[in-house]
Amino acid sequence: MKNSLQKAIELYIESPHDPRTNFIIGYEYDKRGQIAAALSFYLRTAEMTANKELQYECLLRNFLNLAKQPNRDSSATGQLFHAISLLPRRPEAHFLLSRYYESKQKWQESYTAACLGIELLEKEHSKLISDVEYPGEYALFFQKAVAGWWIGRCDEARELFRSIMDTYYMNEVFTTASRNNLIRIKGNIFPITTYTKEKYPELLYKFSGAHTIEKNYSQTYQDMFVLSMLNGKKNGTYLEIGAGNPFHNNNTALLETKFQWKGISIELDQKEVDNFKAARKNSVYCQDATQTDYKTLLQQENLPADIDYLQLDCDPPEVTYAIMESIPFDLYRFAVITYEHDHYSDSTSTFRDKSRKYLQDLGYVMVVGDISADKNSSYEDWWVHPELIDVSILSQMQNSGIETKKAEDYMLGKL
């Protein structure tokens, strides 16, 4: 069987003056690391064709090769400047130029190249033939943030990193780099997406009593999800594992204060437990959730066999999974479960799948998976027991997409 290079050579023999054929054979040499041959065919293509986009791509490919070689700075950047002069509103050359200057620690030049790329960017442009290492427009904002930090535009850098995490679906390299940069420069790593009454018309499911809610308390709409699945149920019950603050980012505060729910909360931090006792009416225990006897606790608190909500929210992922294994699911059923698997930070990348199999084997149905505070940090799955909720609500709320889902976009029907 002929390999792709042999096929390209045969095409070249048949049509040696066809620009696209010259590009294809150049690209085949390029992929094999035969740089001199690749450069010559890219140059031939650029000289032969009147197609500016093909010329542009040849220049970018030449840059990518020249940039790998020592003492070729001027030749490499010259390819990008030529490309920008041909098609200034395409983003790829601006990104590559900014990234190149970053690699040389020429921060002002890197920042300027990114800014120009953003300013000139056309949202719609044709796809290039090859991968020129440009992942998407978020990369220009990423470059602006990185370089901006080094020239003293620190607040802007923090805002940009936070913005691209919230706005774009990014590849893993940029997601990890953005998150690490937010940690390093003390940016907002865990955004809070608060529901307020102005968003009521957008709610995916307008449960009973939703119109009376001024604002919620959860970090990413967990309380609103629970109420949606149970149609604004009054006097419900919950088991909250990993309670945290009694109100800030808390998933049961709205249920207790607005909908008269009763329940049990477990928290390891004594200070938070003291705050909880001072601010809330329901029971809270200062316990290690991995050592708790849940059967005894639930019986002691006289919770029913069918409990409306289970929150599993501890760190790290293996701890949350171990806690789930200790819940007496043979004696108790939970109408709604929010399970924090922290897949974005799970170094093993295993506990999300393990938790899904565990709950599915128990008969639970995942309503929506890979919930995130932004568009890149999958950290929770939301589940229901199909015998304890209205199937018509399940049908309306279920989202089987495999991508990360920003919680607010999901809850406001934007997915």
N, C-alpha and C positions, 0 to 999 in steps of 0.2 A: 504494500500500500504506500502510495506517495505521501511524503510529509508536506506540510504547508509551504515550506520553502521551495521544494521542488515544483510544486504547482505554481507558485509565484514566478519562478524562473521561466517556466514554460509560457506563462502569460506574457512575460516580458519579451521573450523571443518572438512571440507572435505580434506584439504591439509595443515595440520599444519606445515609442514616442507618446504613449498614452499616459497622462499625468497620474491617474489613479493607480495604474499598474505599477508605475515607478514608486508611488507611495507605499503600496502593499509590499513590494519586495524590500524596500527600505525598512519597513516595520518588522518584517520577518528577520532581517539581519539584526535589527535593534533588539528584539526579544532574545536573541542568542548572544548578545553582548559583543557583536562584531560592529563596533562603533564607527570605524572609518568607513566601512561599506554603507552603513545606515546613513551617515551624514551625506555621503555623495549622492545617494538616491533621493534624500529629502531635498537637497539643493537642486537636483535635476527637476524634481516635481515642481518646486517653487518657481523655477525659471520657465517651465513649459506651460503651466496652467494660468488661466485668467481668473480662476475661481479664488477669490480672496480668502474664503474660509479654509480652503485646502492649503493655500500659502501660509496662512496663519498657523494651522496645525503643524506644518513642517517646521516652522520657526520654533514652536513650543517644544517639539520633539528634539530639535537641535539643542535648544537650551538645556533640556533635561540630561542630555548626553555630555555637553560641554561642562556643565556645572559639576560633574563628577570628576573632572580632570583637574590637576593642579595648574595654577598660574593661567587660568583661562577666564578670569573674572570679566574682563572687558568683552571678550568674544561671547561669553554666555549672556551677559546682560544686554549686549547689543541685539541678540536675537529677540529678546523680549521687547525692547524698545521698538524694534522694527514691527513686531507683531501688534503692539499697541497702536502704532501709527496707521497700520492697515485697518484694524477693527477696534477702535478705542472703547466701544460700548460692550464688548465681550468681557467677561470677568476673569477668564483663566490666566491671562498674562499678568494682570494686576496682582492676582493672588500669588503667582509664582515669584514675581518680583519682590513682593512684600516678604514672602517666606525666605527668599534668598538673602535679602538684606538682614532679616532677623538672624539667620545663621552666621552672619558676619558681625553681629551686634551693632549694626548701623540702624539704631532705633528710630531716629527721625525719618530716615529714608524709608524704612519699613512702614512706619505710620502713614507717611504721605502716600505711598503706593496703595495702601489699603483704603485710605480715604478717597482717593481718586477713583479706585475701582467701584466703591460704593456709590459715589456721586454719579458716575457715568453708566452704572449698571442698567442694562435692559433686562427686564424680567423674562422675556421670551427670546430664546435664541436656539438655533438648530443644534442638534447633538453632533459632537465631533466623532470621527471614525474610531479613534483610539482613546485610551485612558491617559490623560495628561496630569493626573494626580490632583485634579480639582474636584472636591466632593460636593460642592453646592455653595450658594451665596452666603451661608452662615460662616464659611471659611474666611471671607473678607472681614466680617465683624470680629471673628476670633483674632485675626491678625491685628486688627485695629486695637483690640483690647490688650493683647500681649505687648505690642510696641508702645501703646499709650501708657501702660504702667511704668515702663522704663524711662519715659520722658516726663514723668511727673503728673500724668493725667490719671491719678489713682481712683478717684470716685467714678470717673467715666469708665475705667477698666472694670471695676466691680459691677457697675450697672450693665455693661455690655455682656460680660460673662453670664450674668443672671438672665439677661434678656434672651440670649441665644439658647440657653437651656430651656426657657419657657416657650420659645417661639418655634424652634426648628426640631425636626427629627434628624439627629446627627449620627454619623457612624461612631463606632465604639472608641476609636482613637481620639476624636475631638470631644466626645462626651467625657471620657476619663480625664483628658487634659483640662477641660473647662472646670470640671468638679475639683480637680486638684489645685487649679489656680485659685478658685474661690476659697478653698481652705487656706492656701498659702497667703493670700492677700486679705484674708478676714472679710470676705464678702458674705452675702446671704446664701447659705448653702441649702437650707430647707425652707423654701417659701411657704407661706400660708395663703390658701385661697379661700377667702371668707365668703359665705353666702349672706346676702342682704336682701331686704324685701323688694328692692328695685329689680331683682333678677327673677322674681316669681313668674312673670309671663314666659320665661324661657325654660322653666323646669321641665325635664323630660317627663316626669309624672307628677301631677299636681295633687298630692295626697291630701286627705282631709286635715284641715287646720294649717296647711302650708301658708295660706295667705296671711295668717296671724303672726308668723315668725319674723321678727325684726332682723335678727342675725343668728348665725350658729356659732359653735365653739370648736368643732373639729378642725384639724389641719387641712384635710382634703375631703370634706363633705361626707365623712363616714356617718355622722348622725343623720344627715339628710337622706342618705341611702337607706339606713335602717327604717326610718319613718316611711320612705317611699315603698319599700317592700311590704310593710305592714299597714299601709294606707293610713298613716297618722294615728296608730293605735294608742289609746289611753291606758294607763295603769298596766303597762307591760313590765317585763322582768329582764334582768341582765346579769351576766357574769363578766366583769371587766378585769382582765389580767394585764397588768402594766398600765396603771391608771395615770401616773404622772401628776401634773397640776390639776387642781379641782375644776378649773375652767379653761385655762389656756391650752389649746390643742387637745381638749378632752372630748371623748366621743360619747359620754353619757350625761354630761351636764345639761344639755338641751332636753334629753329624754326625761330626766328627773324634774327639772324646774318648770318645764312648759307642758309636759305630757304625763306627769305624776307617776313615773316609773319607779319601781323598787328594785334594788339589786345589791350586789356585792362587788367591791373593788379590792384589788390586791396590788400593793406597791412596796417595793423594797426600800425606798428612800424614806427614812423616818421623818425628815423635814416635810416632804410632800404629804405624808400621811397626816401629820399635825395640821398642815394647811387644809387638807381635805376635811378633816373632822370639824374644823372651825367654820368652813364655808358651806358644807353640804350636809344633808340629812341622812342619806343612806349609809350603810355599813362600809367601812374600809379597814383592811387588815395590813399591818406591816409584816410581810412574810416574804420568804424566798419562794417564788412561784414554782420553782423546780422541786421543792420539798413539801408542797402543800398537799394535804389529803382532801381532794376535791369532793369526794363522796360524803365524807363527814361534814365538811363545811357547808355544802348545799343542803344537806339534811338539817343541820343546825340552824340555818337561816330560813328553813322551811320554803325553799323555792320549789316550784312545781316540776314535774317530770319533763314538761315541754316549756323550755325557757326561750324567751323571744330573741335575745341577742347575746352572742359570745364574742368578746374582743380578745384576740391573741396578739400582743404587741410587746415583745421583749427583744433584747439584743444579747448576743449576735444571733444569726439565723438558726444555728444549731440548738440554741437555748429555747427559742420559740417552738421549734419542732419537738423537742423533748417534753416541753410542757403540754403540748397538744396530745402527745401519747399518754399522758397521765390523766387526761380528762375521762370520766366514766361515761363514754358515749353509749355503752350498753344499757345504762340506766336513765340517761338524759338526752333529749333531743333539743337542738337549737334552731329556731326559725331562720335566723340570720347570723352569719359569721363574717367578721373581717379578720383576715389572717395576714400578718406582716411577715413576708418571707425575705425582704431586703435583698432581692436578687441583684440589684445594682452593686451591692457591696459584698456579696457572697463570693469569697475567693474560690470556693469549690464549685460554684454554679450548679449545685445539686439539690438544695433544700426546697426550692420552688417546686420542682418536679416531684420530689418525694412527698411534699405536703399535698399536692394535687391528687396523687394516687391514693394517699391515705384517706382523704375526705371523699373522693369519688367511691372508694370501696365501702364507705359507710353510708352511701346513698345520697350524699349532698350534691348539689348542682352549682357549678360556678356560673354566676350571673355575668361577671366581668372580671377579666384577669389583667395583670400588669398595670394596675393603677399607679399613678405617679403624681407628685406635686407639680412636676413640669412635664416635658415631653420626652425625657431621657432617663429617668431614674425609677424604673419599675421596682415597687417595693411592697405592694399588697395585691391580694386576690379577695374578691367578695363573693360569698356563697349563700345559699339558702337550702333549707330542707323542703323538698317539693310538696310534702304532705302538710306543711304548716303555713304556706303562703298561698295567695290567690294566683292561680296559673295565668290569668289574664294580665296581672301586673308583671309576672315573670316574663311573659311574652313581650311586653312592651319594654322592659328594662334590660333584657339579655343582649349582650354584645359579645360575639364570638371571635372578634378580630384578634390577631396574634400580636399586633404592634403594641408598644407602650401607649397608655391612654392617660392624658392629663385629666385628673378627676373632675375639674370644673367643666371641661369640654364635654365629658361624658354626661354629667348630671344636668347640664343645660342643653342637652340634645344637639351638640355641635359635631358629633362623630357620625 
